[in-house]
Structure formats: C-alpha cells, structure tokens
Amino acid sequence: MNLGVTMVFAIVAVILALSLKSKNPEYSTFISVAVCLVLLFICVSRMRVMLSGIEVLTDKIRMDSTYLVILVKLIGIAYICEFAASISKDAGYSAVASQIELLGSLRCWSCRFRFSCRSCRRYCR
C-alpha cells in the first residue's frame, strides 16, 4: 500500500469518525482506534524493510549491533507511548495521556542507563 492510498484511507476514516461523533461518540472512538491499529500494522511492515537496510549498512561499516538494538527499542517505545497518549487525548483523558507520555520518557531513559551499566555485567531495571 503506497503512501497516497494510506493517507486517503486515514482521511476518509477521520471524516467518518467526525460525522458519527455527534450521534454515536462510542462508534467514533472505535473507528479511531481501528484506524490507528491498521496504520500501526502498516508502519510495522514498513519498519521491517527499513531495519533490513540498516542491518546491511551496519554490516558494511562493521558497527556493533547493540547500538541498532537500542535505537529500535527507543523508537518503538516512543511510538507506542505516543499512540496510547493520542488515543487517551481523543477519548478526553488528558491527564492519563500526560502520564503515558511521562512513562514513555522515563522508559527511554531506563534503556539508556541499561546500556551504560553493561560494563559492570548487570542490568539496571
């Protein structure tokens, strides 16, 4: 699925959700979550292609794959937290969304410290 078709799908879904929001807000929320999940799966399928390309590059420049693993984990954590926070904001739970964003930031920092404690042969949790 190319980018144009994906964006048209997303825009049509948003228009549908907005039209249902005044009559049935619960259906609007369900449509929003379903579209987000479909877009998440599309993004993950594209990530596989990108990761295989990055692995080829790391092999060519003889870089340690540990850095790549940490980078992918950080991107994944950030995306999942942003996804959950956006859904929470759409549902009207801004306080929960801000806590999700804070938790994501703290988790990214813990990934960084986990890497730095590798020299002492233990993981910080």
N, C-alpha and C positions, 0 to 999 in steps of 0.2 A: 504494500500500500504506500503510495507516494505521499509527499507532504501536503500537496494540494487537496487530495481526497480526504486525508486525515483532518485537515483544518475545516473543510466543508462539513464533515461529519460532526465535528465539535460545535461548530456554529449552529447547525440545524438542531442539535441536541439542546444547546443553550436556549434557542428560541422556543423550542417545545417546552422546556422546563419553565421558562418565564411565562408562557401562556397558561400553563397549568398551576402556577404558583398562587394565583388569586382564588381559584376554585378548589383545588386539592393540593395543599402545600406538601403533604406527605409524598405524593407521587412525584412532585418536583424534586424533592430530596432524593428519592430513589433513582430518578433519571440522572441526576447529577453524580451520584455515587457510581452508577453503572458506567457512565461515560468516562469517569475518571479511571475506573478499573480497566476499561478497554484501552484507553490511552496509555496506561501503565504497562500493559502487556505489549503494546506496540513499541513502547520505549525500551523495554527489556529485550525484545527481539532485535532491535537496532543496536543495543549495547553489546550483544554477542559479537556482531560483526566488528564493532569498534575495538573490543577487547582483543580479538584475534589479531587485528592490525597492530595494536600496541605491543602484543607479545612478540610479533615478528620484529618490531623495532627494538625491543629490549634485547632480543637475541643478537641482533646485528651490532648493537653498541655495547654488548656484554655488561648490561646493567643488572644489578641484583633484583630479583622479582619481588622482594619484600616491599620495596617502595611502591610497586604497582599494586600489590595487595592492599596496602594501607590506603592508597589513593582511591581504589574502587570501593573500599568499605566506607570511606568518608563521603564519597558521592552518594552511595546508597543510603546511608543514614540521613544525609541532608534531604534527599528526595523523598524518602518515606515520611520524615517528620513534616516537611512542607506539605505533602499530600494530606496527612492527617490534620494538620492545622488548618488548611484551607477548607476541608470538609466541615471541621468544627465551626469555623467562622461562618460558613454558609448556613449552618444549622442554627446560628445565633448564640453559640457558646464561645464568646471571645476570650473569656478567662481560661477556659480549657485549652484553647488554641495557643495562648501565650505560654502556658505551662508545657505544652508539647514542644514548642519552639525552644524553650529553655532546656528541656530534657535532651533534645537533639544536640544543642550546643555543648552541653556537658558530656554527652556520649562521644562527640567528636574529640573533645579534649582528652577523654579517657583513652581513646585509640592512640592519640599522640603519646601519652605517657606510657602506654603499654609497650610501644615501640622503644621508648627510651630506657625502659627497665630491662630490656633484653640482654644487656651486657652483664647483668647480675644473675642471669639464668632463672628469673622468676617473672611472673606477670602481675602487674598491679591491676586489681579489679575494683 
